[in-house]
Amino acid sequence: MVPRPPGPFITPWGLFLVGTVVLGLAACGTAVPAAPLVCEEPKKPEVSSLWQCGPTLDFTPINSYQGEFADVVQDREDAVVLIDGRCTGTLIEASAGPVVLTAGHCVGLGDRSLLVFNFENEPDGDPLVVEGSVIEQSLAPDYALIQLDALPAVTPVLLTTRASERLAIIQHPRGRPKVIAEGRFLDSCNQLVYYTDLDTLVGSSGAGVLNRQGYLVGIHTDGDCDEKGHGANRGWTVQSIVEASPYLQSADIVER
């Protein structure tokens, strides 16, 4: 498969992405799986479907990470929160005031949620627990906004519509301490962004999908990878969320 160069989301695309089988050796010595078909009609989100891409879970504790995104991760990870012990969210910048962005299937409209900042191995600060109210919730696009009772001293993450060849997700899989995983951008269409070799699990729902500059291009909502490396994970794009949200504005997208 020859991926399209990264660029603005929501561009015209056919019903399916037709990829060629790429032969080679991965680091573990196994053949690289064929690029998965993407751009199908979005499915109803199912928390139980979230899974890993490949034979190993390539998670790195956030404060031990020294990978490709190391120059931006420590400026972004403070904004990532554990929501009600079962989902992940990100504090984002917005004209109307910072809010936590997560997946709509994680919460209900009007819910009161408990959010934990700085839940990490070898934390670089004390865990901070705050409450917030769900002010928006939707399943198509699959997103929710949580307004916090009190804002912590955390820099919110900026929004963008521009992907990069590599993407990263800072997350709380299975409600565990914060980790990061990275993988390959595949495509975006039908308001969705697709990526592969990027592990997620239950609890990763709602985590921000970051481009190489550390801007949030979407939120993770569905996992369709398997332990053989087949399939792709996906989330809803920032563009689709901003268009659907009464709270967020077009100007909140800082890079297109």
LUMLO-158363 format. One record per residue (C-alpha): residue in one letter; x, z, y. Coordinates in pm, 1 decimal, decimal comma. Example, Ala and Ser with C-alpha at 12.3 -4.5 7.8 and 13.67 -1.06 7.14 Angstrom:
! LUMLO-158363
ATOM   res       east         up      north
ATOM     A     1230,0      780,0     -450,0
ATOM     S     1367,0      714,0     -106,0
! end
This chain:
! LUMLO-158363
ATOM   res       east         up      north
ATOM     M        0,0        0,0        0,0
ATOM     V      127,9      -79,1      346,0
ATOM     P      -31,9      176,2      578,1
ATOM     R     -143,9       76,0      925,5
ATOM     P       72,6      210,8     1206,3
ATOM     P      -59,2      538,8     1342,3
ATOM     G     -289,4      487,9     1638,2
ATOM     P     -625,3      584,8     1784,1
ATOM     F     -889,0      683,9     1532,4
ATOM     I    -1229,1      520,8     1468,7
ATOM     T    -1108,2      164,0     1440,9
ATOM     P    -1296,7     -105,5     1244,2
ATOM     W    -1210,8     -109,1      875,8
ATOM     G    -1356,1     -253,7      557,6
ATOM     L    -1556,5      -58,0      304,8
ATOM     F    -1251,5       21,5       97,1
ATOM     L     -879,6       31,4      161,0
ATOM     V     -711,8     -200,3      -91,8
ATOM     G     -367,9      -67,5     -173,2
ATOM     T      -91,9     -205,6     -389,7
ATOM     V       61,4        3,7     -663,0
ATOM     V      387,8      148,3     -540,9
ATOM     L      644,0      195,5     -815,7
ATOM     G      926,7      441,3     -770,6
ATOM     L     1043,5      782,6     -852,3
ATOM     A      932,1     1096,9     -682,1
ATOM     A     1163,6     1390,8     -637,4
ATOM     C     1045,4     1537,4     -966,1
ATOM     G     1125,5     1212,0    -1151,4
ATOM     T      768,7     1092,7    -1209,6
ATOM     A      618,2      766,1    -1091,9
ATOM     V      454,8      769,4     -750,5
ATOM     P       75,1      740,7     -799,3
ATOM     A     -106,7      437,1     -669,6
ATOM     A     -247,7      483,8     -322,5
ATOM     P     -607,5      607,6     -357,3
ATOM     L     -911,3      423,7     -235,6
ATOM     V    -1039,4      574,5       84,3
ATOM     C    -1301,7      505,2      350,3
ATOM     E    -1599,9      555,7      122,9
ATOM     E    -1923,3      702,4      253,0
ATOM     P    -1867,6     1074,2      326,6
ATOM     K    -1986,4     1311,0       54,6
ATOM     K    -2163,1     1641,5       95,8
ATOM     P    -1889,9     1906,0      134,0
ATOM     E    -1832,6     2129,5     -165,1
ATOM     V    -1598,7     2423,2     -128,6
ATOM     S    -1526,6     2422,1     -502,5
ATOM     S    -1383,9     2067,2     -484,1
ATOM     L    -1081,9     2165,9     -273,9
ATOM     W     -767,9     2126,3     -482,0
ATOM     Q     -401,7     2043,2     -490,5
ATOM     C     -226,8     1704,5     -473,1
ATOM     G       21,1     1679,3     -759,7
ATOM     P      157,8     1907,8    -1031,5
ATOM     T      279,1     2180,9     -794,4
ATOM     L      134,2     2362,9     -496,5
ATOM     D      375,4     2282,9     -215,3
ATOM     F      292,5     2571,8       14,4
ATOM     T      556,2     2743,0      228,0
ATOM     P      497,8     3083,3      390,8
ATOM     I      474,2     3011,6      760,8
ATOM     N      764,6     3234,1      865,5
ATOM     S      995,2     3084,6      600,2
ATOM     Y      921,9     2722,1      686,3
ATOM     Q     1217,2     2500,2      786,4
ATOM     G     1071,9     2155,3      721,5
ATOM     E     1002,7     1848,6      930,8
ATOM     F      751,9     2023,7     1158,2
ATOM     A      973,4     2326,2     1223,1
ATOM     D     1020,9     2239,4     1591,2
ATOM     V      646,7     2270,1     1664,1
ATOM     V      507,2     2501,1     1395,7
ATOM     Q      600,4     2834,6     1549,4
ATOM     D      429,4     2733,7     1874,3
ATOM     R      109,6     2644,1     1686,6
ATOM     E       76,1     2888,1     1398,4
ATOM     D      -27,2     3184,3     1613,5
ATOM     A     -354,8     3002,8     1686,4
ATOM     V     -446,2     2978,1     1314,9
ATOM     V     -690,0     3242,5     1186,5
ATOM     L     -847,3     3364,9      864,5
ATOM     I    -1227,2     3360,5      901,3
ATOM     D    -1437,0     3611,7      705,6
ATOM     G    -1167,8     3618,2      436,6
ATOM     R    -1272,5     3276,1      304,7
ATOM     C    -1195,5     2994,2      550,2
ATOM     T     -934,7     2890,2      804,9
ATOM     G     -976,8     2804,7     1172,0
ATOM     T     -772,0     2718,7     1479,6
ATOM     L     -804,5     2838,8     1836,8
ATOM     I     -826,8     2518,3     2042,5
ATOM     E     -808,1     2443,3     2413,0
ATOM     A    -1135,6     2337,1     2578,8
ATOM     S    -1248,7     2286,1     2936,7
ATOM     A    -1527,6     2542,1     2890,4
ATOM     G    -1285,3     2796,2     2744,7
ATOM     P    -1084,4     2831,4     2420,2
ATOM     V    -1287,2     2847,1     2096,7
ATOM     V    -1205,0     2861,7     1726,9
ATOM     L    -1269,7     2533,9     1545,5
ATOM     T    -1347,2     2546,8     1173,1
ATOM     A    -1560,3     2372,6      908,1
ATOM     G    -1938,9     2380,4      940,1
ATOM     H    -1985,3     2467,7      572,6
ATOM     C    -1791,6     2792,3      629,5
ATOM     V    -2042,6     2958,7      864,8
ATOM     G    -2399,0     2943,3      993,1
ATOM     L    -2522,5     2898,0     1347,3
ATOM     G    -2550,6     3238,1     1516,5
ATOM     D    -2336,9     3413,8     1254,7
ATOM     R    -2104,5     3692,7     1357,8
ATOM     S    -1761,0     3627,2     1207,1
ATOM     L    -1452,0     3840,4     1160,3
ATOM     L    -1129,3     3658,8     1250,8
ATOM     V     -777,5     3774,7     1166,9
ATOM     F     -479,2     3643,7     1360,8
ATOM     N     -123,0     3683,4     1234,8
ATOM     F     -209,0     3746,7      869,5
ATOM     E      129,6     3639,2      733,6
ATOM     N      419,5     3726,5      509,1
ATOM     E      694,0     3883,2      721,6
ATOM     P      463,0     3870,9     1025,9
ATOM     D      615,2     3814,4     1369,2
ATOM     G      356,9     4049,3     1521,7
ATOM     D       80,0     4289,9     1428,6
ATOM     P     -235,3     4143,6     1267,7
ATOM     L     -512,1     4114,6     1524,0
ATOM     V     -877,0     4139,1     1417,0
ATOM     V    -1147,7     4012,8     1653,9
ATOM     E    -1514,2     3922,3     1621,8
ATOM     G    -1688,6     3611,9     1741,6
ATOM     S    -2021,3     3428,7     1743,1
ATOM     V    -2085,4     3084,4     1594,7
ATOM     I    -2214,6     2878,9     1889,4
ATOM     E    -2221,8     2538,8     1714,9
ATOM     Q    -2250,2     2436,7     1350,5
ATOM     S    -2296,8     2100,2     1179,2
ATOM     L    -2235,8     1936,5      842,3
ATOM     A    -2203,9     1577,9      968,5
ATOM     P    -1954,8     1600,9     1123,2
ATOM     D    -1860,2     1912,2      929,6
ATOM     Y    -1749,6     2151,1     1202,1
ATOM     A    -1831,3     2477,9     1376,8
ATOM     L    -1720,9     2648,2     1696,9
ATOM     I    -1673,2     3025,0     1720,9
ATOM     Q    -1660,4     3194,9     2059,6
ATOM     L    -1446,3     3508,0     2047,3
ATOM     D    -1553,8     3840,9     2195,8
ATOM     A    -1201,8     3879,8     2333,2
ATOM     L     -924,5     3622,8     2359,7
ATOM     P     -588,8     3721,9     2211,0
ATOM     A     -259,0     3641,2     2381,5
ATOM     V     -230,5     3316,3     2186,3
ATOM     T     -170,0     2962,5     2310,8
ATOM     P     -458,6     2735,4     2198,0
ATOM     V     -380,1     2407,9     2022,1
ATOM     L     -445,8     2079,3     2203,4
ATOM     L     -662,3     1796,8     2063,3
ATOM     T     -561,6     1435,3     2004,6
ATOM     T     -687,7     1117,2     1839,5
ATOM     R     -342,0      992,0     1746,8
ATOM     A     -210,8     1042,9     1394,9
ATOM     S      147,5     1023,4     1278,6
ATOM     E      297,8      907,3      951,5
ATOM     R      332,3     1269,5      841,1
ATOM     L       67,7     1537,7      888,6
ATOM     A       68,9     1914,2      836,1
ATOM     I     -194,7     2181,3      773,2
ATOM     I     -140,7     2550,5      851,5
ATOM     Q     -390,8     2736,8      634,6
ATOM     H     -505,3     3043,8      443,4
ATOM     P     -563,3     2910,5       88,4
ATOM     R     -781,7     3148,1     -112,8
ATOM     G     -773,4     3389,2      179,6
ATOM     R     -404,1     3455,5      131,6
ATOM     P     -135,7     3494,9      400,0
ATOM     K      -71,9     3192,0      617,0
ATOM     V      118,6     2895,6      471,0
ATOM     I      193,6     2538,2      566,7
ATOM     A      177,9     2215,8      366,4
ATOM     E      267,4     1864,8      478,4
ATOM     G      189,1     1517,2      351,0
ATOM     R      130,6     1151,2      424,6
ATOM     F     -130,6     1002,8      657,0
ATOM     L     -332,5      733,9      476,7
ATOM     D     -601,1      605,9      710,5
ATOM     S     -892,8      697,3      933,0
ATOM     C    -1239,4      545,6      931,1
ATOM     N    -1604,7      647,5      918,3
ATOM     Q    -1511,3      946,7     1138,1
ATOM     L    -1275,9     1079,8      869,8
ATOM     V     -899,5     1114,0      840,5
ATOM     Y     -738,3     1079,5      495,8
ATOM     Y     -406,3     1220,3      375,0
ATOM     T     -225,6     1259,4       45,3
ATOM     D       51,4     1478,2     -102,8
ATOM     L      -88,3     1751,6      122,3
ATOM     D     -209,3     2050,5      -74,7
ATOM     T     -519,2     2255,7        3,5
ATOM     L     -729,5     2506,5     -188,1
ATOM     V    -1050,9     2696,9     -143,9
ATOM     G     -999,8     2886,9      179,8
ATOM     S     -822,9     2593,9      344,8
ATOM     S    -1154,7     2459,0      474,2
ATOM     G    -1161,0     2437,1      851,5
ATOM     A     -783,2     2433,3      892,0
ATOM     G     -647,7     2203,9     1161,1
ATOM     V     -475,1     1880,5     1063,0
ATOM     L     -170,9     1848,0     1288,9
ATOM     N       25,0     1538,6     1386,0
ATOM     R      401,5     1534,8     1424,0
ATOM     Q      372,9     1653,7     1785,9
ATOM     G      170,3     1957,0     1678,3
ATOM     Y     -161,2     1834,8     1820,6
ATOM     L     -480,6     1871,9     1620,1
ATOM     V     -616,3     1536,8     1496,8
ATOM     G     -894,0     1673,0     1275,9
ATOM     I    -1007,3     1959,7     1055,0
ATOM     H     -970,8     1973,3      679,6
ATOM     T    -1303,7     1986,5      495,0
ATOM     D    -1275,1     1819,4      152,1
ATOM     G    -1017,5     1794,9     -125,3
ATOM     D    -1024,4     1515,9     -382,6
ATOM     C     -667,0     1527,3     -511,8
ATOM     D     -587,6     1626,9     -867,0
ATOM     E     -289,7     1776,6    -1046,4
ATOM     K     -157,7     1428,0    -1133,2
ATOM     G     -136,0     1334,8     -767,2
ATOM     H     -435,3     1100,6     -772,2
ATOM     G     -687,2     1092,7     -491,1
ATOM     A     -673,9     1201,4     -128,5
ATOM     N     -780,9     1496,0       80,8
ATOM     R     -977,3     1439,9      399,4
ATOM     G    -1125,2     1594,2      710,6
ATOM     W    -1333,4     1502,0     1014,7
ATOM     T    -1156,1     1357,0     1315,9
ATOM     V    -1135,0     1525,2     1653,6
ATOM     Q    -1310,5     1224,7     1804,5
ATOM     S    -1616,0     1268,5     1581,7
ATOM     I    -1633,7     1641,7     1656,2
ATOM     V    -1602,4     1605,5     2033,1
ATOM     E    -1868,4     1332,9     2037,2
ATOM     A    -2109,3     1558,7     1846,8
ATOM     S    -2037,8     1880,1     2036,5
ATOM     P    -2231,1     1990,2     2347,1
ATOM     Y    -1951,2     2239,4     2420,9
ATOM     L    -1648,0     2012,4     2391,3
ATOM     Q    -1585,0     1730,2     2638,5
ATOM     S    -1403,3     1399,0     2618,2
ATOM     A    -1143,7     1535,8     2860,5
ATOM     D    -1054,1     1800,0     2601,6
ATOM     I     -876,0     1526,6     2405,0
ATOM     V     -538,8     1520,5     2576,4
ATOM     E     -380,5     1226,9     2393,0
ATOM     R     -554,4      911,3     2271,5
! end
